[in-house]
């Protein structure tokens, strides 16, 4: 995701209707999506104020204070904390916010507690609804138990990505490592390490939203450039020699161009992004001792977790690519999936993914001595090499 470069006047005008806003240049940048400094004095003051109010709100119940009085006190605190608090608002403590002034809650808003369990390294896009409350469906039962409801726990495992506008219904368990496409309605359990695309329909707008969401996640998952440079260089000096399906000078040329596009606020190429994720996944799977120490110390996460995150983000992006498109890079990134799965001892999955890579190669006629599309001597050599590796592994 590329930061905005200009202020959003519409959002700024909307913020003017909220109370307790920590106004300043950096705040306007923050709400406009422009890069901003969270260390600006007005933002520090806003967060400090929110923390004092949260401390009051989350205070334990006093046995000598009637509960109705406690409810009134909490509502009064919410009116100081939130940018807008409608009538009859109630949030079960504990409550944690950064600023509070950016939150607008309508009339009758109620936020329950517990029953929603979210694991580590879970990323949730905007406008996601996690619903735990349910009502009886029979008319007679609703009439007999008017105002009554029941709840079912929602559980989200570690390392999940929940796209924008997703609705997760009560009782659902989403396994670790899942990617939920934008606009999905999750009605049943999702097995671990699954990709659940949007089921809104086949319209191009829904499909585009899911791809944009997957790309945003991929760019977020990839490490800052110094670490990514180190991963690329390590891949070319070690893991790439396992099969040598990537030509080093060509990759470096593509890599530099990819970063130039990001620096100039252009959307990076989806297929190249997918390839770079595969390379980062393979590189963190077999890091050198200095690289292993640097990644874990600086990024604060084990290389195993990093490798899995890069792999899962690549899987989500790869599912957006149409069969037969992407040329040699598509075959290469699919083959690196096989390499990663073999390194992770997932041999059955590796075999199935090898079939996908072979089918893509056959689409390009790599199995033919005369490529269907004209290519230079160098490209012909790389195509022949890739097909030879695929053939040997499938033999």
N, C-alpha and C positions, 0 to 999 in steps of 0.2 A: 504494500500500500504506500503510495507516494503522498507526503504531506501537502496540504493546500498552500498556496502562495499569497492569496488575498483574503482579506477578512470577509466573513459572511454577514452582511448587514441585516439580513432577515433573522438570523439566529441571535445577533446582538440585540435587535429590537425586541425579540421574544424574551431575552434574558432581563430586559429592563422591567418586565412585568413581574419578575420574581423579587422576593425580599431577601435582605441579608447578603446580597452579592458582593464579593470582594473585588470591586471594580479596579481596573488598571490595564495597562497595555498588554501585559502577559496574560491576564484573564481573557481579554478579547481574542488573543491569539489562540488560547487553549480551546475556547468554545467554537472557534472557527476552523479548527483542525490544522492550524499552523504550528510549526515547531516553536515551543516556548520553554522558558526556564521555570521549573517548579520551585526554584529557590528565590523567586521574586518576593519582596517583602509582603505585598498584599496577599499573595497565595499562602505564604507561611502563616500569616495572621488568620486567614480564612480557615485553614486546616486546624490551627490551634483552637480557635473558637469552637469548631465542630467537635473536637475531642473533649473539651470541657462539657459541652452539652450532652455528648454521648455518655460521658461518665455519670452525669446526673440521671439520664434516661435509663441506663443499665443498672442503676443502684438496686440492691436486693429489697424485697418487700419488708416493710416494717410491721411487726405483729400488732402494734397498737394503732395503726392507721387503717381506716376502712378501705376496702379495695376500690370502691367507687371514687374515693378521694385520690387514690394512686392513679387511677385511669385518667382523672381530670388533670393531674399534675403532668403525666406523660404526654397528654394531648397538648398541654401548654408548651412543653419543651419542644415537641415536634413543630409547633407553629413558629418557634424561634429558629429551629434548626433547618427546616425545609424551605425551599424557595416558594412553594405553595402547598398548603395543607387544606384539603376540603373538609366539609362537615362530616362528623362521625368517623374520623380517621383513627385507626388503631393499628399499631405494629407491636407484635410480641417481641420483647427483648430477648437476647441482646441485639442491638442494632449497631452496625459499623458503616460509616461513610467517610469519604475524603473531605468533602466540602458541605454537602447537604443542600446548599443553596441551588444546586443544579437539578434537584429532584422536585418534580411537580406531581403531587398525588391528589386525585380527584375525590369527590364526595364518596363516603362509605368505603373508602379504601381500607383493606385489612390484609396484613401480612402475617401469616402464621409462622411457627417455628418448628424446628426439628423436621422429621419426615422427608427432608430433602438432603441427601448425602452426596457430596461432590468430592471426587478424589483429587490427587495432586496433579499439577500441570494441566488442568482443564482450562480450555479457552472457549469463551462464550461470546458470540456475536451480538449485535444490537437487536432489541425487540424480541428476545427469547422469552417464551412463557413456559414456566414449569408449574404444572397444576397438580396439586395433591388432593384437593377437596372434590367430593362427588356427592350427588343427590340421587335418591331413588328414582328409577325411571317410570314406575307405574303411577298413573295419575292418582289412584286411590291411596297409595302409600304416601305420596307427596302431600295430599290433603290431610291425611291422618297425622303426619309428622311435619307439619308446616314449620319452616325455619330450621329444620334439622338437616345435618349433613354428616358425611363420614369421610375419612381420609385413607389414602393408600400411599405408602412410601415410594418416593422416586429416588433411584440410586444411579449415579453417574461415576464410572470407574476412572482410573488414572489416565492421563495423556489423551483425553478426548478433545475433539474440536466440534463445537455446536455452532452451525452457521446461523446467519441472520434470519429472523422471522420464523424460527423453529418453535413448534408447540410440542411439549412433552406431556403426555397425559398421565393420570394417576396410575400407580402400580407398575410403572415401567422401570426396568433395569437396563442400563446401557453399559455394556462391558468395556473394559479398558482398551485404549487404543482405537476407539471408533471415530469415524468422521461422519457427521450428520449434515447432509446437504442443505443449503438455504431453502427455506419455505417448507421443509418437511413437517408432517404431523406424525409423531412417533406414538403409535398405539399399542405396540407390543415390544417385548424384550429384543434387544439387539445383541447378538453374540460378540464376544471380544474380537478386536482387530477387524471389524467389518466396516464397509463403506455403505452408508444408507443414502442414496441420492434422493433428491426431491421427487415427490409423487404428485405434485400439483397438476401436472399435465405435460404435454409435449410442446408447449408454446416456446418460442425462441427466447422470450423474456425470462421465463423460469430457468431455462437451461443456461442462459447467459449469467443470471444471478448466481447460480451454483458454481460456475467456472470462476467468476470474479471472486467469490468467497474462498474457493480452494486456492486461488492464486495469492490472495491476501494472507491466508494462513501460511502458505509456503514461504513467502517473503518474510513473514514474522518468525518462522521457525529457523530459517537460515541464520548463521552467526554473523557478527560484524565482519567487515572485510579483512582485517588482519588475520583473524582465525580462519576465515574461508580461504584466504590465500595459502595459509599453512596447510589446510586440508587438501587443496588442489595439488600443491607441490608434493606433498607426501604421497598422494595417490599416484602421481606420475612417476615417482621414484621407487615405489614398492608395489602396492596392490595391482596396479595396471599391468605389471609384468606377469601376473598369474595367467593372463590370456592375451594381453596386448590387443584389445579391440578398439582402443582409443589412440589416435595419433597425437602425440604430445604438442607439437607446434600448432596444429589445427585447433586443439582444445583451448590452448592459451589465447589464441586469436579470438575465438568465440567468447571466451570468458571476459577478456578485456572489453569487447564490444557490449557484452551484457551489462557490465558495470557502468559503461558510458551511457547506456540507455537509462539506467536507474538514476544516474546523476543529472541527466537532462529532463527528468520528470516524465520520461516515456515508459509505457508499460513494457516490461521485459517480455521476451519471447517465451511462450508457455512451454514449448518443447525443450528449449535450452534450460529453462528453470528446472524442469523435471530431470534432465540429464545431470545438472549440477547437484541436485538433491541426492541422486543415486550415487554420485561420486563421493559426496560428503558422507553418506551412509557407509559406503565401502571403506573409506579412509578411516573413519572412527572405529570401524570393526577391527582393523589391524593397525593401530597407531604405534609409532615409535615411542620409546620410553619418555623422551623429552616432550613430545606432543601430547602423550597421555596425561602427563603431569600438568602441562600448561592448560589444557582444555578443562580438566576437572577443577583445577585451582581457580582459574579466571572465570569460567562459566558456571561454576558451582553445581555441576551435575555430572554423574558418571558417564563415561564414554559409551557404555552400553545403552543407557537411556537416550543419549544424544543420537546414537546410530539408529535406534528404533524410531525416534521422532522424525528423523530425516527420511527414513524408509516409508513411514506411514504418510507423510506429506506428499512424497513422490507418488505413492499408490493413488492418492486422491486425485492428483493432477493427471496422472496417466489415464485414469478412467474417463477423463473428459475428452481424450483424443480419439478421433474416428479411426477405425481400422483402415490400413492402406495409405494413411497420410503421415507425413513427417520424414520420409526418406530414410537414409542411413542412420541418422541420429535417433529415430524412433526405435530401430532395431537395436542400436547400442544401449539405449536406456533400458529396454526390456531385458537385454542380456545381463546388464548389471544387476537387475532384480534377481536373476538366477544366481549370479555370483554371491549376492548378499544372503540369499536364502540358504545356499550351500554352506556359507560360512557360519550361519546360525543353526546349522544342523536340521533345517526344515527340508529334507530331501524330497519328500513327496510333492510339496508345494513348488520346489525348484523344478521338478520334472514337468509339472503342469505349465509353469511359466515359460519353460524352455520351448514348449509347443507353441505358445503365443509368439515368442520371438522368431521361431522358424516360419510360422505362417506370415508374419510381417516381412521376413526376408524373401519369401517366395512371391509376395506381392510385388517386390522390386525386381523379381527375376534374378536374384543373386545365385540361385542354383543353376542358372543358365550360363554357359560360357560367353554368351553375347548379351550384355545387359540390354533391356528393352529401351532404356533411355541413354542417350550418348553421354559418355563420361570420359574424363581425362585419364591418363595412365595411372596417376596417383590414386584417384578415386576408385578406379577399377581394382587396384591392388588392395585397398582397404576393404572393398566389398568382397573380394575373393577371400581375404583373411577372415573376415567375420563369418562368412558362410562355412569356411573350413572348420572353425572353432565350433559352430553350431552342429555341424555334421558329426564331428568327432564325439562331442558330448552326448549326442543322441544315438550313437552307434551301439 
